[in-house]
Amino acid sequence: MKDIWLILFGVAVHVVFLLSIFDIYFTTPLVHGMTPHSIPLPPLADRLVLIVADGLRADSLFEQDENGQTRAPFLRSKIEKDGAWGVSHTRMPTESRPGHVALIAGFYEDVSAVTKGWKENPVEFDSVFNESRYTWSWGSPDILPMFAKGATGSHVFTHTYDAEDINFASEDASELDTWVFGKVKVR
C-alpha cells in the first residue's frame, strides 16, 4: 500500500512539473496598457521600403564568386552606397512567420502561437505597419493577414497569392517570388 502512494505521489510531482513548463514558457512576453509616446524628432526618411527575402543568407551578399564578383551586385551596391542595412539573426523557431514578426513588430514571436499552429498570434500587438500612413504588402497568406488584422483603420493593404500555390517540394522555388515581383513592378 505504501508503494502505491509513493508511485501516485511521484506521478503527481511529474504532472506538476510538466504543467509548470506551460505556465512559464507559454506566457506572452507582450505588455499591454502602456502609454504610447511620440518621438519629437523628424522622420529619417519620407518612406521606407522593406524587402524581406525569406531564406536569404547574409553571406550571399558578402561572398564573391570564383571571378571575384559579388553574387548579388544590385543589392550589394545599395548596401555600400545608398541604403541603411542590417543583418537579422534568427531565433527558434526558424520559420517565416516568427522572423517577420521580429522584423516588423520588434519582438520575438509569442511562443503561445504554437497552440494556434503558428497561423496567428493569440495576443494582439503593434507593428511598424500600424504606425505608418499607408502600407502595401505582397506575399504569403500565412504572414500578411496577421499584420493587417492588428492595424487600426484601413491603411494596410495586403495582396497574397493563393495558399494552394505554396509547394515546398517544387523544382522551381522562385515561382512565388516571381508572382510577388510581378505585382510589385512599377508600371
Solvent accessible surface area in square Angstrom, and as a share of the most:
residue,aa,sasa,rsa
1,M,167,0.75
2,K,171,0.72
3,D,100,0.52
4,I,98,0.50
5,W,154,0.54
6,L,121,0.60
7,I,113,0.58
8,L,93,0.46
9,F,134,0.56
10,G,26,0.25
11,V,83,0.48
12,A,52,0.40
13,V,46,0.26
14,H,129,0.57
15,V,71,0.41
16,V,95,0.54
17,F,129,0.54
18,L,103,0.51
19,L,105,0.52
20,S,40,0.26
21,I,84,0.42
22,F,103,0.43
23,D,107,0.55
24,I,113,0.57
25,Y,139,0.53
26,F,60,0.25
27,T,83,0.48
28,T,46,0.27
29,P,83,0.52
30,L,34,0.17
31,V,109,0.62
32,H,114,0.51
33,G,83,0.80
34,M,140,0.62
35,T,98,0.57
36,P,122,0.77
37,H,164,0.73
38,S,105,0.68
39,I,137,0.69
40,P,131,0.83
41,L,131,0.65
42,P,107,0.67
43,P,111,0.70
44,L,190,0.94
45,A,65,0.51
46,D,135,0.70
47,R,192,0.70
48,L,131,0.65
49,V,111,0.64
50,L,85,0.42
51,I,131,0.67
52,V,54,0.31
53,A,50,0.39
54,D,99,0.51
55,G,72,0.69
56,L,84,0.42
57,R,166,0.61
58,A,39,0.30
59,D,49,0.25
60,S,31,0.20
61,L,24,0.12
62,F,85,0.35
63,E,85,0.38
64,Q,112,0.50
65,D,39,0.20
66,E,159,0.72
67,N,116,0.59
68,G,40,0.38
69,Q,114,0.50
70,T,31,0.18
71,R,136,0.50
72,A,25,0.19
73,P,90,0.57
74,F,137,0.57
75,L,71,0.35
76,R,60,0.22
77,S,36,0.23
78,K,77,0.33
79,I,29,0.15
80,E,102,0.46
81,K,155,0.66
82,D,99,0.51
83,G,43,0.41
84,A,109,0.85
85,W,137,0.48
86,G,65,0.62
87,V,66,0.38
88,S,76,0.49
89,H,149,0.66
90,T,114,0.66
91,R,136,0.50
92,M,155,0.69
93,P,38,0.24
94,T,85,0.49
95,E,91,0.41
96,S,38,0.25
97,R,10,0.04
98,P,10,0.06
99,G,33,0.32
100,H,24,0.11
101,V,0,0.00
102,A,32,0.24
103,L,81,0.40
104,I,9,0.04
105,A,22,0.17
106,G,65,0.63
107,F,35,0.15
108,Y,105,0.40
109,E,13,0.06
110,D,0,0.00
111,V,63,0.36
112,S,18,0.11
113,A,0,0.00
114,V,67,0.38
115,T,100,0.58
116,K,97,0.41
117,G,45,0.43
118,W,45,0.16
119,K,129,0.55
120,E,69,0.31
121,N,9,0.05
122,P,52,0.33
123,V,31,0.18
124,E,128,0.58
125,F,31,0.13
126,D,74,0.38
127,S,12,0.08
128,V,78,0.45
129,F,26,0.11
130,N,29,0.15
131,E,128,0.57
132,S,39,0.25
133,R,202,0.74
134,Y,121,0.46
135,T,12,0.07
136,W,138,0.48
137,S,12,0.08
138,W,79,0.28
139,G,9,0.09
140,S,21,0.14
141,P,33,0.21
142,D,54,0.28
143,I,11,0.06
144,L,16,0.08
145,P,64,0.40
146,M,16,0.07
147,F,5,0.02
148,A,33,0.25
149,K,129,0.55
150,G,27,0.26
151,A,18,0.14
152,T,97,0.57
153,G,72,0.69
154,S,99,0.64
155,H,25,0.11
156,V,20,0.11
157,F,77,0.32
158,T,45,0.26
159,H,78,0.35
160,T,50,0.29
161,Y,23,0.09
162,D,88,0.46
163,A,57,0.45
164,E,149,0.67
165,D,73,0.38
166,I,43,0.22
167,N,93,0.48
168,F,197,0.82
169,A,93,0.72
170,S,32,0.20
171,E,181,0.81
172,D,69,0.36
173,A,95,0.74
174,S,52,0.34
175,E,99,0.44
176,L,42,0.21
177,D,76,0.39
178,T,86,0.50
179,W,72,0.25
180,V,31,0.18
181,F,139,0.58
182,G,31,0.30
183,K,104,0.44
184,V,65,0.38
185,K,134,0.57
186,V,142,0.81
187,R,227,0.83
